[in-house]
Amino acid sequence: MNDEGRVEVPEEDADGEELDGEELELEPAEALEELLGEIADGLGLDVKVEVEEGDGVLRGCLRGEDVGLFIGRHGQTIDAVQHLAQRIVFPDGPSPVRVVVDADGYRERRAESLRADAGDAAEEALRSGGPVELAPMSAAERRIVHEFLRDRGGVETHSEGDEPERRLVVSPVGD
């Protein structure tokens, strides 16, 4: 990355041969689009890569058939790609812009599922009067649940355990 915050990649001719040390500078959105395209090609996926910028988020999305391989078991692959993309697109360290990688709406479907599970756990905690543990989840997923239940009221949440087995616990307020 150069001083202007742009990713520099060697320029190639039409045959993919690197040109005389000249470099092509890519803006973060272009770098993310190229990265996701290369990963999709490497996985043999027939997808379209879309990148949008706004509100401090650089969002890259794969659209197409059979993106399950890209998502991975329990979202592990897509989470890893997102983590790597953040570091590749902004290699100089923390950036005010957050990279989000999605595939055919997986992130929103997963968030809806987490909110439903959180609602069920809150009802169980209130019914039983005791804490209810949810399955281990990533920090981003725990944040979705914390925010959802904070807005719901009547229960409180905290996290327990160590990664990758860190889990969220839902308890009635004052328990």
Secondary structure as UniProt FT lines:
FT   TURN            3..4
FT   STRAND          7..12
FT   TURN            14..15
FT   STRAND          18..26
FT   HELIX           28..42
FT   TURN            43..44
FT   STRAND          47..54
FT   TURN            55..56
FT   STRAND          57..64
FT   HELIX           68..71
FT   HELIX           73..75
FT   HELIX           76..89
FT   TURN            91..92
FT   STRAND          98..103
FT   TURN            104..105
FT   HELIX           106..128
FT   STRAND          132..133
FT   HELIX           139..152
FT   STRAND          155..160
FT   TURN            163..164
FT   STRAND          167..172
FT   TURN            173..174
//
